[in-house]
Amino acid sequence: MAQFADIIIDITHEKVDRPFQYRIPQALQEQIHAGCQVDVPFGRGNTIRCGYVVGLSDRAEYDPARLKEIAGIHAGSVSAESQLIQVAWWMKERYGSTMNQALKTVLPVKQQVKQQESKWLRCLLGRDELKDQIREAVRKKYKARERLLKAFLDADVIPYQVALHQLNLTAATLKPLIAQGVIALDSSVSYRNPSLLMQEGGGDHRAGEGNDQDSLVTLNDAQQPVVDDICRQYDAGIRKTYLLHGITGSGKTEIYMELIDHVRRQGKQVILLIPEIALTYQTVMRFCRRFGSQVSFINSKLSAGEKYDQFERAKNGEIQIMIGPRSALFTPFRNLGLIIIDEEHEGAYKSEITPRYHARETAEYRAGLSHASLVLGSATPSVESYTKAVHGIYGYYKIGKRAKKNSYLPKIQVVDLRNELAEGNRSIFSRTLRALMVEKLTNQEQIMLFLNRRGYSRFLSCRSCGEAIKCPHCDVTLTLHQDDRLVCHYCGYQIRRPSACPSCGSAYLAPFGTGTQKIEALVKEEFPDARVLRMDLDTTAKKGGHEEILAAFAEHEADILIGTQMIVKGHDFPAVTLVGILAADLSLYAPDYRCGERTFQLLTQAAGRAGRDEKAGDVVIQTYSPDHYCIQAAAAQDYEQFYKKEMEYRKLLHYPPACVLMTLLIGSDREELAHRAMDAVFRIARKQEGRGQFQLIGPVNAPIYKLNDIYRKILYMKCENYDILIGIRNHMEEFLKNQSWSSRILVQFDFS
């Protein structure tokens, strides 16, 4: 029996980011286990702090008499699985963070949330006795009691909330009836289940069952061999990572469902990651129809109670399939057998906060711990994943045809906007796109218009002095919205549109750029009879916003859907026969070595929304860079052409996956301190130059130098040897945490 516990103290500070050993009291011997939260005395004053148990031992590292004793189990804590503790430790070492930061990442729900209680009233009398009680209530003029008793003539059971609100009763009215044995107040605790609303009308959803019709999916001759081969390897005990490279509409979801069905029949559990909240509705609906109440999901729009209940259901074995964005990877399944990452190329799988982990890499590690398989699916795989597939590190399957009969890739036309402007067309719609929109609307077909921006106009600028109105806290321009608000989309700062330039006082302020709101206004002006929906972060801000818009468009309640990236990723609308990409090269010249890859992926995914049924599809790509290899490859739907050109560029400039890139960001609210800290670590890094193809770039100001009043500097380090970069990072961390000013700086390490 373990007598000592290694505990990480819940103080997010590097100097206590190590385990401390405590004695386990005899009374708690049976309750303490790896992953549980405990209260312990900490520091000279023995202040009670919360901590996580990360290990148990029957041997003391120091004199047992000097070790402090655990005070108790932390009230309301959620137990962490020991496997997730291992994942947290790996993330700490791999990505650079404190153990506390890693633990808070793998434990999305830290505190127990009060469970949802259902209460109802039940009549304990026979019908004749009930009528006697009604007559007695009438005689004594007990109006409230009379209403309740008469309601029991029609129903044996009445929900408690119905009695209070619809029958206008009070607890005082009910109390004597309960005491006299006329009625009983029953209650039960139930889980909040956000997928129940999605399951309504979807068939038989009894526990463990789905819709039989959806279960009888017939795979085509391209899908079936993929399923057969992966299942054969799974049954042989082979667990590895597979890349499923299927063009848009090739039926990757059907393959996922068959693999899930095979794994769950062996008593295993499954995690399915999807990149966007906007994809949750359609995806969960399909899986609920197939697997019924075995499915649940999480996303950031759920309440704390809903999130807590989904993880409790998973931990208790009440569900077998969890769907969600990257945080779903940390579902506390005890018998995980399969992880699937849909649209694995998406940037949403990379965390923007410390630890800056990538879900794909972390999923590989967790799959290894669980002896589970990992399937990565995409029509446009990340360069990193495809490179591993080319070198045989990943299993690889390609599907080059669409799943539906008589459904083919759309016809794609690239329009040079320079020519449009030279020939007098100053509209946002090229002549080709406008003609096709008229044709599709006449035929009562649907259209999607994609723009990678939101807001009414991009920014407000002074025509006199040329100054754009910027956020005072961030080094970015404010976005102009249709209600005359100027908003910073980084920190949330907002002001009303000024009447004069803050710099020179001129009244000549004019908007530049185009946003989704402006596109919506122009579409309504150009096509006044068309029904238009807009989908961006503004229209989907409320809970259920994504589902409302997508459901309305799916039911053909609108002819045109305008939106940002969320409308072109993974959706399947059979009536959509035209996709217009209004600003194809918007992301092509971003300050990021991945900008070409992201542009190709975005255009290919957008094009894939058109013609997914038997009606032929058209795509119009409007661009100022028609000859760029990313746009040419997207128009040809040719991934291999894109990959060849992209890897030439990556190798030439020594970018991943040709090497490992580590980015160090240092920030401070004091500009001088940010420079000082960066200069100090730069000197450490320079000592490594020339070792193992090690290369330094910078330091430079971050692309957004000032963000939320923090001044930020960046240093890039490239090396073919990952271990060398880890050694440099560890040396830098050790140096920084021993400086007197370390508490005043922000330090982030990021690996690519």
N, C-alpha and C positions, 0 to 999 in steps of 0.2 A: 504494500500500500504506500503510495507517494505521501511524503510528509512535507515536501517543500514545493513551492510554485515559483516559476519565473514570470514576472509581471512587468508589462510595459505600462508606465504611468501615463494617464491621459492629460499630458501637458504638451502642447505642440511646440517643442523647443528642442533644438539639436542636442543641448547639453544633457538632457535626460532621455535621449532617444536610445536607450539600451535597457535590457531587462534587469530588474532588481529582484533578488530572491527573498521570499517571505516564508514563514512557517505556516502550515495549514492547521488550524485548530481541530481537535478531535471531533468536535460536533459537525464540522464541515467536510470531513474526509470524503463522504459519499457524494457531495454536491459539487466539489471543485473539479473542473476538467478543462482541457485546452479549449480556449475560445470564450469561456464565460467571463462576465464582467464582475469585478469585485471592488469593495472599498478597502483601502489600506491606509495606515498612518504613514505620512511621507515628510521628510525633511526634519530639521532640528525641532520644529514646533509640533511635529507629529500631526500635521494637518491632514484630515481625512480626504483622500483623493480617490478618484475612480481609476481603475486600470483593467487591462485585458490579460488574462492568463495565456501565455504563449508556450509554456512548457511545464512539465511535472518531473520531479526527481525524488529519490529516496536518500540522496546524499546532499549534505550542505556544502556550499562553496566556502563558507567561513565558519566561525565558531557558532554553533546552533543557538547558544545562549544569548548571542548578541543580535540574532536575526529578529526582526519585528514580525508580528503575527497579523494575518489577514483579519480585518474587522468584521467582514460579512459579505454576503452576496449583494451586489448592487441592485437596489429596488427597481423593478420595471425594466431590467436590461433584456436585450435579445441575445440569446446564446449564439456564438459564432462557431461554425464548424471548424475543426482542426485543419481541414484541407484549405479552407479560406485563409486561415492564419498563415499557412505555408505560401499561398499565393501572394498575400500581403508582403511577406518577407522577401519573396522573389522580386516583386515590383519595387520594393525599397532599394534592393541591390541593383536591379536592372536600370531603373529610370532615375534614381536619385531623389530621395525624399526622406522625411522622418518616418519611423514605423507607425506613428500615430496617423500621419496623413494617409499612409497606405491602408491602415485598418479602417479608417473612416471611408475610404473608397470602396473596399470590399464588403463593408457593412452598410448598405444603403439605408437601412432602417435601424437606427441606434437605440431608440427607446420604445418600449411597449406602448401601444395606443389603446385606449379604452375600447373594449370590444362592443360591437353593436348588439343591442338587446331587443328582441321582439317580444311584445306583450299583447295578450288578448284576454277577453272576458268570456267565460263559459257559463251557461245556465245549468244549474244543478237540479231544477224542478221538472216534473212531468208537465204535460200540457194543461191538465186541469188545475194543478197547483199554481201554475204560472198565471192562468186567468184569474184565480182567486187573488193573487198578489196584485194584479192590475186593478181589480175592483177596489181593493183596499187602498191603493195609491190614489185612485180617483176620488174615493170618499174623503181621504185626508188632504186632498189637493196637493199631493207631491208631484208636481208637473214633470220635473226632471226624471224622477224615478219611473213615472208613467211612460215617458218616451223610451227609456231603456228597455223596460219590460215588454212593451209592445214590439220593439225591434226584435226581441228574442222569439216572437211568434213566427218570424220569417227566417231566422238564422240561429243555429245553436251556438255559434261562436262569432264574436264581434271584435275586430281589432281595437286595441286600447286607444290608439290615436283617433280612430273613427268615433269612438264613444265620447272622447273629450271634445273634439272639434266639430264634427258634423251633428252629433246629438246634443252638443252644448252642455256636457256634464262636467262635474268637478270631482276631485278625489274624495271630497267630503261626502258627496252623494253616494259614491260607491262603497265607502267604508262600512256603513251599517249593513248593507246587503251582503257583503263578504262575511261579516261577523255572524250574520243570521243563517249562513249556509244557503242563501238564495242563488248567489253567483260565486264563481271562483276567478281569481286573477292568476293566469298562467304566464310563464315567460321562458324564453330560451335565448341562448347566445348564438348569434349567426355571424358568418364571415361576410364582409363586404365583397361582392363579386362583380367587378366592372364589366365582365364579359357577358353577364346574363342579358343585359339589354341588347347586345349584339346577337345573342342566340335566339331571341324571340322570332318565331316564324321560320326558323332554320331547320325544322325537323325534330326528330326525337333526340332530346339532349339529356337523357338520364345519365347518371354517373357511369362513366366508362363506355358510353355508347355514342355514336354519331349517326349521321344520316346514311342509310344503307345505299341510297342511290349514288351519293358522292363517294362512298367507299369503293364502288365498282368502277374505278377509273381504268380505262384501257390505254396503256402506254403505246406510243408508236415505235417503229423500228429503230429510231434514233435514241429514244429514251430508255427502252427496256434493257439494252445491253449495259448501260451505265448502272442501273439499279442492280442488275444481276451480278455484275462484277464486284461492286462495293459490298453487297450482301454476302457474296461468296467469301470474300476476304474477311469480313466481319465474323462470319461463322467459323472461320479457320483461326480466329484469335488474332488476326492482323489488324492493328489499329494505327492509322496513319492520317496524314493530311492530304486531301484531294482538292484539286482545282477543277470546278465544273464551268467550262467556258461555253456558254450557250448564247446565241444571238437573241436579241429582243424578241419575245413571243415564242421562244423555242420550248417552253414548258418546263422551266427549271422548278417551279413550285410543285408540279405534279411529281417530279423526281424526289423533291424533299419529302413530300407526304408519304410516298412509298417507302423511303428509307426510314422515316419516323415510325411507320406502322411495323416494319420489320424489327426495329430495335425495341419498341415498347412491348411487343409480344414476348420478348425475352425478359420482361420485368424491368427494363431500363428506362431512364428518364432523358428528356431532350431539352436543350436550350436552342431557340431560334432567334438570332439577332437580326434586326432590321434597322436601317440607318436613320429613318425619319419618323417622327410622330405621325406625319401625314400618311405614312404607309400602313399604320396600325389597323385602321378600320377595314380596308379591303383584305389585308392579310389575315387578320383574326377571324373575319367572317368566313373565309374559305376553310380555315383550320377548324373552326367551331362546327361547321357543317360536316366535316369529315370525322372529327374526334370528340365532338360534344363537350361535356363538362370536364374532360381531362385537360382542357386548354385554359390557360389564363395568360394575362399580359400585364406589363407595367410600363408606364412612361411618366414623364415629368408632369403631366396634367392631372394625374391621380392625386387624391388627398392622402395625407399621412396615414389615415386609417386604412384606406384601400391598399396602399403599398404594404403596410404591415401585415394585413390579412393575406395578401398573395404570397408573401414569403413564409408565413405560418402554414398555409395550405401546402406549399411546396415541401417544407420541412417535415410535415406530418404525412406526406405521401398521398395527399388528397388530389393532387394533379400530377400529370406526367409530362406536360409540355408547357414551357414558359416562353412567351414571345415578347420581345421588347428591344430597345436600343442597348447601347453597350453596358449599362448598369445591370441588365438582365443576366449578364455573364456570371454574376456573383449570386445567382439563385442558390439557396442552400439545399440542393438535391443531394440525397445520400447515395444514389445509385445511378450516377450520370453515365450515359452510354454514347451520346452523340451531341455534338455542337455543330450548328449550321450558321454560317454568316452569309446572309443574302446581300447582294450588291457590295461585295467585300472591298471594292475599290474606293468606297465613299470616305471622304475626309471626316465625316461625323464619328467614325470609329476611333479617332485620335482625340484623347482628352486634352483640353486646353488649360486645365489646372493641374497643379502638382498632386500626385505623380503624373507626369504627362505620358501615360501608358497608351499603347495601341491595342485595341481589342483583339486584333488578329494574332499578335504575338502572345498576348496574355491567354487567349483561348487555346493556343498550342500548348502552353505550359499546363493549364488546367486539364486539358484533355489527356496529357501525359500522366498527370497524377491520378486521374480517374480511370485510366485504361479505356479511353473513349476515342472515337473517330471524330475528325473535324472535316467538314465539307465547306469549301469557299465557293460561292457562286457569283458569276457576273457575266454580262455581255461585253464588258470592257474591263478586264482584269487589271489590277494595279501592276505597274512595271515590276515591282518587287516579287509579287506572287508568280507572275508569268515567267520571270527569270528562274525562280526555283523549280517551276514545272519543266522548263527547258532543260535544266541540269539534273532532272530526275529526283529532286528532293521531295517534290509533291507528286502524287498521282495526278494524271491529267486526262480529262475527257472533253471533247469538243462536239457541240451540236450545231450544225450549220443550216438547219431549216426550221421553219416555224411549225408549231405543234398542230394548229388548226388546219384542216384540209382547205385548199384553195386560198390560203392566206400567205402572202409573200411580202418581202421587204418593200417599203414604199419607194416611189420614184422621187429622187432628191435633185433639186435644182439649186445651184449657187448663184446668187445675184450680187454683182459688183455694185455697191452703193456709190462708188465714185462715178460710174457711168450714169447712174440714175440722176445724180446731182448735176452732172455736165449736160444732161438732156432736159433739165428744167424741172425734175420731180423732187420737190423739197418735202414731200410727205414721209411719214415714218413707214408707209406701206409702199413697197416697190410695186411697179405695174404688174409684175408676175403674181405677187402675193395677192394684190387687190382683186385681180381677175379670178383667181382660184377661190377666194373668199365668197365672191358673188355666186360662183358656180355651186359651191358646197351649200350655201344658205338656200339657194333656189331648190336644191335637191333634198333639203331638210336633213342634211348631214351636219356633224359637229366639228368644231374647230378649236384648236388650242394655240394660244399665242404666248410665247415664252420670252421673258425679259429678266435678266439677272439683277434687278433693282427693285426697290420698293420706294414709296413716297411719291409725291406729285411731281417734283422736279429734283434734280440731283443736289443743287446748292444755289445760294443766292449770292450774287456778286455785284459790286459797284461798277457801273459803266464809266464813272469819272476817274477813280483812283485805281481800279482794278482789283481791290481787295475783296476776297471772299469772306463771308461771315463764318467764323470758326468757333468751336467749343472752347471756353476758357480753361477747361480742365484736361482736354485732349488735343493733340495736334492734328485735328481733322475738321473738315467743313461740316456745318450743320445741314441736315437734309430738310428740304421744304416739303411740308405736307399740305393737302388740299384745304384744310381748315386754318391755313395761315400759321401753323405751328412750325418752328424750326427745332429739330430734334437731333441730338447726338445718339447714334445707334450703338455707341460703345459704353457710355456711362449713364445714359438716360436723361442728361441735362436737356431742358427745353425752354424756349422763350416764344413770345408772340412775334410775328414778322414786324421788324422795325420800319418806321416810315422814312428814316434817313440812315445813311451809312455811318456806322459807329466810328469809322476811321477819319473820314473827311467831312461828314455832314451832308453829303450830296443826297438828293432825293431820287437819283437815278439808280435804283436797285432793280436788277433783272434776274430771273431764274435761268439757270443753265442746266442742260441735261434732261433726261426723260425718265420718269418712274412709272410704276404699274398703275397708279391712280390716273396719271395723265393719259396713259395708253387707253385706259377704260373710257375716259371722257372722249378721246378722239375716235374710238371705235363706235361709241354711241352716236357721235355726230355723223360719222361716215355711213353707219348702218343703223338708222334709227329704229327699224323694225326688229332688229336682232335682240334676243334675250342674252344678257351678259352677266357673267359671274367673275369676281376677282378673288384670287387666293394668294395671300402673302402673309407675312407675320402680323400685319395689322388686322386683317379680317379673320384670322384664326386665333387671336389672342385669348378669347374666352374658351372655357372648357367645352369640348365637343365641337369646336368651330371647324376643325378639319372634316369631321364626319358629316356635318350638315352640308358643307359645300360639295364634297365628293358625292354624297348620296343624291343631292339635287341634280348634279351634272349627270350622274349615272342614270337617273330617271328621265333624262332629256328635258329637264325643266329649264335648261339654258342651251343656247346655240353655240356660244363662244365662252371659253374659259381662259382668262388672262392670269398669268401668275409668274412667280419666281421659280427657283429650282425645284421646289416641292411639288410642282404639277407635272414634272417630266420624268419622275423617277419611280418606276415600278407599277404605275397604274395601268389598268386594262379597261378601256372604254371602247366597245365594239363599234359605236357609231362615229368615232373620230376618224375622219379621212383626210384631215389637213392639219399640219403643224407648221406654224410660222415662227421662225427664230429671228427675232428683230435685231439683236445685237450679238452676232455670233462671236466676234473677237473681243468682247468686253473683258474677258478674263485672260486673253492671250498675252498681254504685256504686263501682267502683274509682277511685282518684285519677288518671285518665287520660282525656283528651278523646275517646279512641277506644273507651271502654268500651261505648257503645251499639252501635257497629259490630261490635266483637268478639262481643258477646252475640248479635246477630242472625246473624252468620256461624256461630257455634258451634251455635246452635239449629237453623238451617237445614241445616247439614251433618249434625248428629245425626239429624234427622228423615229425611234422605235415605238412611239405612242401612236403613230398613224397607220391605218389600214390593218388593224390586228384581227379583223374578221374577214369576211369574203369580199367586201368592197375594197377596191384598190385605194391605196393611200398616197398622198403627196406631201412633200416636205420642201419648204423654201428656206434656205439659209441666206440671210442678208449679212453681208460682210464688206469691210474695206480691205481685207487681206485674202482675196480668193485663192491666191497661189500658195499660201502657207501649207506646209505638209500636213499639219493637224486637221485643217479644214478639208483638204483634198482627201485625206484618208477617211474622215468622217463621212464625207459625201459618197465615197465608194464603199462604206461599211467594211473597210479592210483593216482589221486589227494588226495583222502581220506587217503590212506596209508602214503603219504608224510605229510599231515597236522597233522595227529596223532603224528608222530615222531617229527615233527618240534615244535609243541606246548609243548610237553614234555620238549624239550630243552629250549624253551622260558620261561616256568614257572619255571624250575629249576634254571635258571640263572637270572630270573627277568628282562626279556626283553619284549618290546612291542610285541603284544598287552596285555601281562599280566600286564603291568604297563605303565606309561608314562615316556619317556626318554627325558631329556633336555640336549643338548650339548652346552657348552659355549666355543667359540674359541676366544682367545685374541692374537693379533699379533702386531709386531712393527718392524721397520727397525733397532731398537736398541735392541739387545738381552737382555740386562740388564733391560730395561723398560718393555719388555714382561713378564719377570719373576716377576718383582715388582708388575705389575698390577694384574697378576694372583694370587699372594700370598695374595693381599689385598681382592679380591673377594672370595677367598677360605675361608678366616677367616669369612666372612659374611655367607657363606653357611654352615660352620661347626656348627654354632649356631642352625641350623635347624635339625641336626642329631637326630634320634630317634623320630621325629615327623611324624606321619602318614606314617610309613614304608618308610621314606626318607633315601636314601642311596647315598653316595658320592663315586666316583671312580676317582682317579687322585689327582692333575693335572699331566698330562703327555705331552710329546712332541707329536705334531700332526704326523700322519703317514708319511707325507712329512713335515719335520720340517721347512725347509727353502724353500720358494716358492716366486719367483720374488723378492728376497732379503728381504723378510719379515719372521721373526722368529715367529713361531706359537706354542701356548700352548693350551691344551684342558682340560676341566673339565666336567665330566659326572655326572648328577644328576638324580636319579630314584625315582619315587614316584607313589603310586596308586592314589593320589589325584592331579588332574591337577591344581586346584586352588592354592595349596601350592607352586607349581613350578612357577606359574605366579607371586605370591607374592614375591618369592625370586628374580625372574628376575627383577621385578620393583624396588626392593631395590638395586640390583646391578647397574642397569642403573642410578638410582638417585645418588648413590655414585660416579660412574665413571665420570659422566658429570660435577661434581663439583670439579674434580681434575685439577690442573694446567697443568698436562701432558696429559690430555684426548685427545687433538687434535693429539697426536703422536701415538695413538694406534688404532688398528682395533678391533672392538667388533662384534661378530656374535652369535646370539642365534638360536638354531635349535631344533625343537620338532619332536619326532618320536612316 
